[in-house]
Amino acid sequence: MRVMAQMAMVMNLDKCIGCHTCSVTCKQAWTNRAGTEYVWFNNVETRPGLGYPRGYEDQDTWQGGWVRKPNGRLELKAGGRWKKLFTIFSNPKMPSIQDYYEPWTYDYETLLNSPQTDTFPVARPKSLLSGKDMQVQWSANWDDDLGGSQEHAVRDEMLKGIEDKVKLEFEQTFMFYLPRICEHCLNPSCAASCPSGAIYKREEDGIVLVDQDRCRGWRMCVSGCPYKKVYFNHKTGKAEKCTFCYPRIEVGIPTVCAETCVGRLRYIGLMLYDADRVLEAAAVEDEHDLYEAQRSVFLDPRDPEVERAALAAGIAPDWIEAAKKSPVLRLINDYKVALPLHPEYRTMPMVWYIPPLSPVVDVIKETGHDAEDRGNLFAAIEALRIPVEYLANLFTAGDVEPVNDVLRKLAAMRSYMRDINLGRDTDESIPEAVGMTGEEMYEMFRLLAIAKYADRYVIPTAHAEQAHALEELATDCPVSSYDDNDMYFGEGSGPLTPVAVENFEMLRRRQTTDTVAAPPEKSRRVNLLNWDGRGTPEGLFPPKDGA
């Protein structure tokens, strides 16, 4: 057993109101720079819908994530090392700007400086990429609130196979919001896809980051991520992605998206897991078993044996205490109401979701019956306006049983708490019907409904004294336990590499010395990855003799 720690997030979709505050604050904090105009590390999708970039869940097209080979091993869906080398200069499996959207602004100067006229001046949309006039046809939020559902929502990949159960007429359809960030997976396919080894998973907290110095802009990570949460900055020539706000996490503060969430639907906590079992869990044969397989990888920090192993692995005592109090642990493993997003991609995502129950209450209210009665709630789950199969396609690789179990627990919680709120005697048969005790159900209600700040975010601060020790070892990607290393790229594709202080100093001297390796005019040279193709900037060509 190799105990490692992982920061994780759970989102309660029943509380998301689709205000996009999380998206806007993340945009302002992280992607308000040149080259990131189209980038949304956090976005909120209306489901059913195409998502952002549109159709990102169609892995037959984009070839993201992992697939299980007949011999039981995992392979990148886009192909291994040799296939990537053959296509490294021309990667066809990558969304275009049309799949994202062409970012724009408006010609506000026309409005501000227009003389008095008989007609109102118009601020035409201007492309942020070319600066030219454009016709707005798509955006990251174009199909919000089922806008254009007859044209867009009908092409939702998650509707395949259940088209007869979904009505997109206005009076009959359903919708809910799905906020998305990088999943910071235990088995990240983006890291394994990177030819430069620039994407790595931090050993101390599992956050997946891009080393901007090592990134060479191959964009294989964009293809390899099945959630399409790695973006290319066309100004810097580098890949960028959600950082889980690690500078905030290191000082015990939640991510910007969680801090500013109006619905208070996000929970952040620490999970301990057995790194030796990640590969085995990700490679189970039946996709329906992936949810339980990932749950089995998580360790209970309240177990004395796990606690001793964690201490032996160098995890600080205060981190272990934080793991014991983690709201994520309770929602995923104790109450079992949180589910992973698309486990069939076999990346083992660490941002989990509590599926929405609100539509079932609306359905019952329309019939004139008591919408909080346990019997009515349980019966209505079978006839949900939002099909359970749709939720299963999102969260459990199509297996409806875990989704039904979660919805029944949420329905039971509503019915049980109504008796308490009305001052009536509690009916203990309600929690028993879903395998819980009354005390557990009440604690789950407190966590989901009225939890305070300190209960929703249990984030231990980083230990600065461990920084140098962590620098000594490159991060070990869990899938690197395969004997042959020709399957994929990535930091974990080979043995651990020591990075001693002496080596660092030698590298620094080599990069700063005035020798052939670093000629005097180096600072005036142009990085072609950063060049936008316009004009001939100084340093693009060698100086002429005598110039």
WODAGI-V247007 format. One record per run of one state. SS is the DSSP state (H for helix, E for strand, L for the rest). FROM is the first residue (numbers start at 1). TO is the last residue. If there is no record, write none. Layout:
# WODAGI-V247007
ss=SS from=FROM to=TO
ss=SS from=FROM to=TO
This chain:
# WODAGI-V247007
ss=L from=1 to=2
ss=E from=3 to=12
ss=H from=13 to=15
ss=L from=16 to=20
ss=H from=21 to=30
ss=L from=31 to=42
ss=E from=43 to=47
ss=L from=48 to=58
ss=H from=59 to=62
ss=L from=63 to=65
ss=E from=66 to=68
ss=L from=69 to=73
ss=E from=74 to=76
ss=L from=77 to=80
ss=H from=81 to=86
ss=L from=87 to=96
ss=H from=97 to=100
ss=L from=101 to=103
ss=E from=104 to=106
ss=L from=107 to=107
ss=H from=108 to=113
ss=L from=114 to=124
ss=E from=125 to=127
ss=L from=128 to=132
ss=E from=133 to=133
ss=L from=134 to=143
ss=H from=144 to=146
ss=L from=147 to=152
ss=H from=153 to=155
ss=L from=156 to=156
ss=H from=157 to=159
ss=L from=160 to=162
ss=H from=163 to=165
ss=L from=166 to=175
ss=E from=176 to=180
ss=L from=181 to=188
ss=H from=189 to=193
ss=L from=194 to=198
ss=E from=199 to=201
ss=L from=202 to=207
ss=E from=208 to=210
ss=L from=211 to=219
ss=H from=220 to=224
ss=L from=225 to=229
ss=E from=230 to=233
ss=L from=234 to=237
ss=E from=238 to=241
ss=L from=242 to=245
ss=H from=246 to=249
ss=L from=250 to=255
ss=H from=256 to=259
ss=L from=260 to=265
ss=E from=266 to=274
ss=H from=275 to=282
ss=L from=283 to=286
ss=H from=287 to=297
ss=E from=298 to=299
ss=L from=300 to=303
ss=H from=304 to=312
ss=L from=313 to=316
ss=H from=317 to=324
ss=L from=325 to=326
ss=H from=327 to=334
ss=L from=335 to=338
ss=E from=339 to=340
ss=L from=341 to=342
ss=H from=343 to=345
ss=L from=346 to=350
ss=E from=351 to=354
ss=L from=355 to=357
ss=H from=358 to=367
ss=L from=368 to=373
ss=H from=374 to=381
ss=L from=382 to=387
ss=H from=388 to=395
ss=L from=396 to=399
ss=H from=400 to=421
ss=L from=422 to=427
ss=H from=428 to=433
ss=L from=434 to=437
ss=H from=438 to=449
ss=L from=450 to=452
ss=H from=453 to=456
ss=E from=457 to=457
ss=L from=458 to=463
ss=H from=464 to=471
ss=L from=472 to=472
ss=E from=473 to=473
ss=L from=474 to=477
ss=H from=478 to=481
ss=L from=482 to=497
ss=E from=498 to=498
ss=L from=499 to=500
ss=H from=501 to=512
ss=L from=513 to=515
ss=H from=516 to=518
ss=L from=519 to=519
ss=H from=520 to=524
ss=L from=525 to=547
